[in-house]
Amino acid sequence: MTELKDQIIEGIQKIISERVKDIEPGLALFNVVSVMPFGSGAGNVISQVETPPDCLRIAFNSQGSDLTRIKDSVDIIIPCGDPPYKGSAHDPEVGKQHIDSVIDLTSEAINTICKGRKILDPDCIITIHSLGYGFGTGSIKPVLTKLKKDFPNTVLLPIAITPFSIERGGIERAHEALGEASKVTTVFVVSNETAAERLAGEPKSKESLENMMKLPKPEVYERINFVITGIINGLINSLTSTKAPLQSIDRSDLRSIINGPLGVISWAPLSSFEELKMDTINNAEKNEFFTLVGRKKFPEIPGIRGTYIVDAPGNISLAQEKMLAEYLENKYSADPAHIKPLQISRPDAGRGHIIFIKSGFGLGKEDGNICGYFLRPDESTPVTKTTARRTR
């Protein structure tokens, strides 16, 4: 294992030294040094993620065949456990043992990239975790604990992908893992179940969802992963932008947004600031792949914090700023003191987007699926769900 670790660190050193030659340091808004997937589902996502040359995609998995399948789409693959790397047998405890064998490499890899980039520590680390089975489920808490300990000043953005409700054992394992991991830091959730509901079409019904589920399995995941990678690519593209922003945020601003057990990130394409309307917000909500449920009382909910990133050609108006802030305040009672947006104007038309980052949701379960609870603003109104229940 020592020989493998040395080979991996040498590989990272070689890659980063080559890539930083033509990059002027200090221009990016945030130093995002790595995106790390843990598990096979997370590996499928990272294979479509685009990062700047000095932000490395480093994939961890105990299933060697799945690492081999994506090796040409990432920078570094790290097999976990013992050869011949046959996976974690759908057992989170085995997954935990497998990540323990290489846990130091998470921090060592990041430190190696930072050294090559001549920075003290990263502003942000993005991790992706596929929950429900063995390795991704068993590794999420140890990984987040390690990164939080070794990089206390860095903003962690862990994205956890939860399984379909038909995967009963998977849902239970994912729910338990989220409960433990969210004690370490806020975890941003993407639900395959909710994604299928949202992508099934209108009107939301049992029939439309069934039609979605009748599609070939690879096609369902392809549709879901398209939006998940849109979210991650949009985040990375904006946070690492070298354009002078219209309104900027720093590391402390981003940290102040992240609060409580769970969070959600939504995304929608935006061709220009002129096109930024309520329809844009609605489109972003359709791509918010996590069911949120309003409750009168829920003791574990600390209060919602949220903000937005808008990155498109043109300039934002005061009326548009007001619309975005009121959406967060009125729907979720988001603390206005923490609505500190990142606004970027870029010349390349057709590649813009809007991203909402919301956190402070409590962990729950509705209709057999994992959900997030929030305190609804008006206790006299009925319970509000941001995704429709399926008809029975």
C-alpha positions as CSV (number, residue, x, y, z in Angstrom):
1,M,0.0,0.0,0.0
2,T,2.9,2.4,0.7
3,E,4.2,1.8,-2.8
4,L,0.7,2.6,-4.2
5,K,0.5,5.8,-2.2
6,D,3.9,6.9,-3.4
7,Q,2.9,6.2,-7.0
8,I,-0.3,8.2,-6.6
9,I,1.4,11.2,-5.0
10,E,4.1,11.2,-7.7
11,G,1.4,11.1,-10.4
12,I,-0.4,14.1,-8.8
13,Q,2.9,16.0,-8.6
14,K,3.6,15.3,-12.3
15,I,0.1,16.4,-13.5
16,I,-0.1,19.6,-11.5
17,S,3.5,20.7,-12.3
18,E,2.7,20.4,-16.0
19,R,-0.6,22.2,-15.8
20,V,0.3,25.2,-13.7
21,K,3.1,26.3,-16.1
22,D,0.8,28.4,-18.2
23,I,-1.6,29.5,-15.4
24,E,-1.2,32.8,-13.8
25,P,-1.9,32.3,-10.0
26,G,-4.4,34.2,-8.0
27,L,-6.8,35.1,-10.8
28,A,-9.6,32.7,-9.8
29,L,-12.3,33.8,-7.4
30,F,-11.9,30.6,-5.4
31,N,-9.2,28.1,-5.2
32,V,-11.1,24.8,-5.9
33,V,-8.3,22.3,-6.1
34,S,-10.1,19.0,-6.4
35,V,-13.4,17.2,-7.1
36,M,-13.4,13.8,-5.5
37,P,-16.1,11.1,-6.1
38,F,-16.5,8.1,-3.8
39,G,-18.4,5.1,-5.1
40,S,-19.5,3.9,-8.5
41,G,-22.5,6.2,-9.0
42,A,-20.4,9.2,-8.1
43,G,-17.8,8.0,-10.6
44,N,-20.4,8.0,-13.4
45,V,-21.1,11.7,-12.5
46,I,-17.4,12.8,-12.3
47,S,-16.7,11.4,-15.8
48,Q,-18.9,14.2,-17.2
49,V,-17.6,17.0,-14.9
50,E,-15.4,19.7,-16.4
51,T,-12.7,21.3,-14.2
52,P,-10.0,23.8,-14.8
53,P,-6.6,22.3,-15.5
54,D,-5.3,22.9,-11.9
55,C,-8.4,21.3,-10.3
56,L,-7.9,17.6,-10.3
57,R,-10.6,14.9,-10.5
58,I,-9.5,12.1,-8.1
59,A,-11.8,9.1,-8.0
60,F,-11.9,6.6,-5.0
61,N,-13.7,3.3,-5.2
62,S,-13.3,-0.3,-3.9
63,Q,-14.7,-1.6,-7.2
64,G,-11.7,-1.8,-9.4
65,S,-13.6,-2.5,-12.6
66,D,-15.7,0.7,-12.2
67,L,-12.5,2.7,-11.7
68,T,-11.0,1.2,-14.8
69,R,-14.1,2.2,-16.8
70,I,-13.7,5.9,-15.9
71,K,-9.9,6.2,-15.8
72,D,-9.7,8.1,-19.1
73,S,-12.3,10.7,-17.8
74,V,-10.5,11.6,-14.6
75,D,-7.0,12.6,-13.5
76,I,-6.3,10.0,-10.9
77,I,-8.0,6.8,-9.8
78,I,-7.4,5.4,-6.3
79,P,-8.4,1.8,-5.6
80,C,-9.4,1.2,-2.0
81,G,-9.1,-2.0,0.1
82,D,-7.2,-5.0,-1.0
83,P,-6.4,-6.4,-4.5
84,P,-8.2,-7.5,-6.6
85,Y,-10.6,-4.7,-5.6
86,K,-13.9,-6.5,-5.9
87,G,-16.1,-3.9,-4.1
88,S,-17.6,-3.7,-0.6
89,A,-20.4,-6.3,-0.9
90,H,-23.1,-3.7,-0.4
91,D,-22.0,-3.4,3.2
92,P,-21.2,0.1,4.6
93,E,-19.0,-1.4,7.3
94,V,-16.8,-3.1,4.6
95,G,-16.8,0.2,2.7
96,K,-15.6,2.0,5.9
97,Q,-12.8,-0.5,6.2
98,H,-11.8,0.0,2.6
99,I,-11.7,3.8,2.8
100,D,-9.7,3.6,6.0
101,S,-6.9,1.9,4.0
102,V,-6.4,5.0,2.0
103,I,-8.0,7.8,4.1
104,D,-4.7,9.7,4.4
105,L,-4.5,10.0,0.7
106,T,-7.6,12.3,0.6
107,S,-5.6,15.0,2.5
108,E,-2.2,14.2,1.0
109,A,-3.6,14.5,-2.5
110,I,-5.0,18.0,-1.7
111,N,-1.9,19.1,0.0
112,T,0.2,18.0,-3.0
113,I,-2.1,20.0,-5.4
114,C,-1.9,23.1,-3.1
115,K,1.9,22.8,-3.0
116,G,2.1,22.6,-6.8
117,R,-0.2,25.6,-7.1
118,K,1.7,27.5,-4.4
119,I,-1.3,28.1,-2.1
120,L,-1.6,27.5,1.6
121,D,-4.9,25.7,1.5
122,P,-8.0,25.4,-0.8
123,D,-11.0,27.7,-0.5
124,C,-13.3,24.9,-1.4
125,I,-13.3,21.1,-1.8
126,I,-16.1,19.4,-3.7
127,T,-16.8,15.7,-2.9
128,I,-19.5,13.4,-4.5
129,H,-20.9,10.4,-2.6
130,S,-23.2,7.7,-4.0
131,L,-25.2,6.4,-1.1
132,G,-27.2,3.2,-0.6
133,Y,-24.7,0.4,-0.9
134,G,-21.2,-0.3,0.4
135,F,-18.3,1.9,-0.4
136,G,-20.0,5.3,-1.0
137,T,-22.2,4.8,2.0
138,G,-19.5,3.6,4.4
139,S,-16.9,6.2,3.3
140,I,-18.9,9.4,3.5
141,K,-18.5,10.1,7.3
142,P,-14.8,9.1,7.5
143,V,-13.9,11.2,4.5
144,L,-15.8,14.4,5.7
145,T,-14.3,14.0,9.2
146,K,-10.8,13.7,7.8
147,L,-11.2,16.7,5.4
148,K,-12.8,18.9,8.1
149,K,-10.0,18.1,10.6
150,D,-7.2,18.7,8.1
151,F,-8.6,21.7,6.3
152,P,-10.6,23.6,9.0
153,N,-10.6,26.9,7.1
154,T,-11.8,25.3,3.8
155,V,-15.5,25.2,2.7
156,L,-16.6,21.6,2.2
157,L,-19.3,21.0,-0.5
158,P,-20.2,17.3,-0.2
159,I,-22.9,16.2,-2.6
160,A,-24.7,12.9,-1.7
161,I,-26.7,11.0,-4.3
162,T,-29.4,8.8,-2.7
163,P,-31.1,5.8,-4.3
164,F,-34.6,5.1,-5.5
165,S,-37.3,4.2,-2.9
166,I,-37.7,0.8,-4.5
167,E,-34.2,0.1,-3.2
168,R,-35.5,-0.4,0.3
169,G,-32.3,-1.5,1.9
170,G,-30.4,1.2,0.0
171,I,-32.8,3.9,1.3
172,E,-32.3,2.8,4.9
173,R,-28.5,2.7,4.6
174,A,-28.5,6.1,2.9
175,H,-30.7,7.6,5.5
176,E,-28.5,6.3,8.3
177,A,-25.3,7.5,6.5
178,L,-26.7,11.0,6.0
179,G,-27.7,11.2,9.7
180,E,-24.1,10.5,10.7
181,A,-22.3,12.5,8.0
182,S,-24.5,15.6,8.6
183,K,-23.2,15.7,12.1
184,V,-19.8,16.5,10.6
185,T,-20.8,19.1,8.1
186,T,-23.8,20.1,5.9
187,V,-24.4,17.6,3.2
188,F,-26.1,18.6,-0.1
189,V,-28.5,15.9,-1.3
190,V,-29.5,14.8,-4.7
191,S,-32.3,12.1,-4.8
192,N,-32.5,9.8,-7.7
193,E,-36.2,9.2,-6.8
194,T,-37.0,12.9,-6.8
195,A,-35.0,13.4,-10.0
196,A,-37.1,10.8,-11.8
197,E,-40.3,12.5,-10.6
198,R,-39.1,15.9,-11.8
199,L,-37.9,14.5,-15.1
200,A,-41.0,12.4,-15.7
201,G,-42.9,15.4,-17.2
202,E,-46.1,17.2,-16.5
203,P,-48.5,16.6,-14.9
204,K,-46.8,14.9,-12.0
205,S,-48.6,11.6,-11.6
206,K,-48.1,7.9,-10.9
207,E,-48.5,7.2,-14.6
208,S,-45.8,9.7,-15.7
209,L,-43.3,8.4,-13.1
210,E,-44.1,4.8,-14.2
211,N,-43.4,5.8,-17.8
212,M,-40.1,7.2,-16.7
213,M,-39.2,4.1,-14.9
214,K,-40.0,1.9,-17.9
215,L,-37.2,3.6,-19.9
216,P,-33.9,1.6,-20.1
217,K,-32.0,2.1,-16.9
218,P,-29.0,3.7,-18.5
219,E,-31.3,6.3,-20.1
220,V,-32.9,7.2,-16.7
221,Y,-29.5,7.7,-15.1
222,E,-28.2,9.6,-18.2
223,R,-31.0,12.1,-17.8
224,I,-30.5,12.4,-14.1
225,N,-26.7,12.7,-14.4
226,F,-27.1,15.5,-17.0
227,V,-28.6,17.8,-14.5
228,I,-26.3,16.7,-11.6
229,T,-23.3,17.5,-13.8
230,G,-24.9,20.8,-14.8
231,I,-25.1,21.8,-11.1
232,I,-21.4,20.7,-10.5
233,N,-20.1,22.2,-13.7
234,G,-21.9,25.5,-13.0
235,L,-20.6,25.7,-9.5
236,I,-17.0,25.1,-10.6
237,N,-17.2,27.4,-13.6
238,S,-18.5,30.3,-11.5
239,L,-16.3,29.7,-8.4
240,T,-13.2,29.5,-10.4
241,S,-14.1,32.3,-12.8
242,T,-11.3,34.7,-13.6
243,K,-13.8,37.4,-14.7
244,A,-14.2,40.5,-12.5
245,P,-17.6,39.9,-10.9
246,L,-20.4,42.4,-10.7
247,Q,-20.8,41.3,-7.1
248,S,-18.3,39.0,-5.4
249,I,-18.2,36.8,-2.3
250,D,-15.3,35.4,-0.4
251,R,-14.6,32.2,1.6
252,S,-16.2,33.5,4.7
253,D,-19.4,34.5,2.8
254,L,-19.6,31.0,1.3
255,R,-19.1,29.5,4.7
256,S,-21.8,31.6,6.2
257,I,-24.4,30.2,3.8
258,I,-23.7,26.6,4.8
259,N,-25.7,25.7,7.9
260,G,-27.5,22.8,9.6
261,P,-27.7,19.1,8.6
262,L,-28.7,19.2,4.9
263,G,-28.7,21.5,1.9
264,V,-29.8,21.5,-1.7
265,I,-28.4,23.0,-4.8
266,S,-30.5,23.8,-7.9
267,W,-29.5,24.9,-11.3
268,A,-30.9,26.2,-14.6
269,P,-29.3,27.4,-17.8
270,L,-29.6,31.2,-18.5
271,S,-28.7,32.7,-21.8
272,S,-28.5,36.3,-20.5
273,F,-29.5,38.5,-17.6
274,E,-32.4,39.8,-19.7
275,E,-33.9,36.4,-19.6
276,L,-33.8,36.2,-15.8
277,K,-37.5,36.0,-14.7
278,M,-39.7,34.0,-12.4
279,D,-39.8,31.3,-15.0
280,T,-36.0,30.9,-14.6
281,I,-36.5,30.3,-10.8
282,N,-39.2,27.7,-11.6
283,N,-36.9,26.0,-14.0
284,A,-34.2,25.8,-11.3
285,E,-36.7,24.3,-8.9
286,K,-37.5,21.6,-11.4
287,N,-33.8,20.8,-11.3
288,E,-33.8,20.7,-7.5
289,F,-33.5,17.0,-7.0
290,F,-34.5,16.8,-3.4
291,T,-38.0,16.8,-1.9
292,L,-38.4,19.6,0.7
293,V,-41.3,19.6,3.1
294,G,-42.6,22.5,5.1
295,R,-43.4,21.8,8.8
296,K,-44.9,23.8,11.6
297,K,-42.4,22.6,14.1
298,F,-39.3,20.5,13.8
299,P,-36.7,20.9,16.6
300,E,-33.6,19.9,14.5
301,I,-34.2,22.6,11.9
302,P,-31.8,25.6,12.6
303,G,-33.3,27.9,10.0
304,I,-32.7,28.2,6.3
305,R,-29.8,30.1,4.8
306,G,-29.6,30.6,1.1
307,T,-28.1,32.6,-1.7
308,Y,-27.7,32.5,-5.5
309,I,-25.0,32.5,-8.2
310,V,-26.0,34.1,-11.4
311,D,-23.5,33.9,-14.2
312,A,-24.5,35.1,-17.7
313,P,-24.0,37.8,-20.3
314,G,-25.3,41.3,-19.5
315,N,-26.0,43.0,-16.2
316,I,-28.5,42.4,-13.5
317,S,-31.2,44.9,-12.5
318,L,-32.3,46.0,-9.1
319,A,-35.8,44.5,-9.8
320,Q,-34.2,41.1,-10.6
321,E,-32.1,41.2,-7.4
322,K,-35.3,41.9,-5.4
323,M,-37.1,39.1,-7.1
324,L,-34.3,36.6,-6.2
325,A,-34.0,37.7,-2.6
326,E,-37.8,37.6,-2.1
327,Y,-38.0,34.1,-3.5
328,L,-35.5,32.9,-0.8
329,E,-37.1,34.9,2.0
330,N,-40.8,34.3,1.2
331,K,-40.7,30.6,0.4
332,Y,-38.1,29.4,2.9
333,S,-37.8,32.3,5.4
334,A,-34.2,32.4,4.5
335,D,-32.1,34.8,6.7
336,P,-31.6,37.9,4.5
337,A,-28.3,38.7,6.3
338,H,-26.8,35.6,4.5
339,I,-28.2,36.3,1.0
340,K,-24.8,37.3,-0.4
341,P,-24.9,36.6,-4.1
342,L,-22.2,36.0,-6.6
343,Q,-23.0,37.9,-9.8
344,I,-20.8,37.4,-12.9
345,S,-21.1,39.0,-16.3
346,R,-19.4,37.0,-19.0
347,P,-19.3,37.7,-22.8
348,D,-19.8,34.1,-24.0
349,A,-23.6,34.0,-24.8
350,G,-25.4,30.7,-24.4
351,R,-23.3,29.3,-21.5
352,G,-24.8,31.1,-18.6
353,H,-26.7,29.7,-15.6
354,I,-28.3,30.4,-12.2
355,I,-27.6,28.4,-9.1
356,F,-29.4,28.5,-5.8
357,I,-27.6,27.2,-2.7
358,K,-29.9,26.5,0.3
359,S,-29.0,24.9,3.6
360,G,-30.4,24.3,7.1
361,F,-32.9,21.5,6.3
362,G,-33.6,18.7,8.7
363,L,-33.3,15.0,7.7
364,G,-36.6,13.3,7.2
365,K,-38.5,10.6,5.3
366,E,-41.8,10.8,3.4
367,D,-43.5,8.2,1.2
368,G,-40.5,5.9,1.6
369,N,-38.0,8.5,0.3
370,I,-35.5,10.7,2.0
371,C,-36.5,14.4,2.3
372,G,-35.5,17.6,3.9
373,Y,-37.7,19.5,6.4
374,F,-38.0,23.3,6.8
375,L,-40.1,25.5,9.0
376,R,-42.7,27.0,6.7
377,P,-43.1,30.8,7.0
378,D,-46.8,30.9,7.7
379,E,-48.1,28.3,10.2
380,S,-51.7,29.0,9.1
381,T,-51.1,27.7,5.6
382,P,-51.1,24.0,4.8
383,V,-47.9,22.0,4.5
384,T,-46.0,22.9,1.4
385,K,-43.9,20.4,-0.6
386,T,-41.7,21.6,-3.4
387,T,-42.3,18.4,-5.3
388,A,-45.8,17.0,-5.8
389,R,-46.8,13.7,-4.1
390,R,-47.5,10.9,-6.6
391,T,-51.1,10.0,-6.8
392,R,-51.9,6.5,-5.5
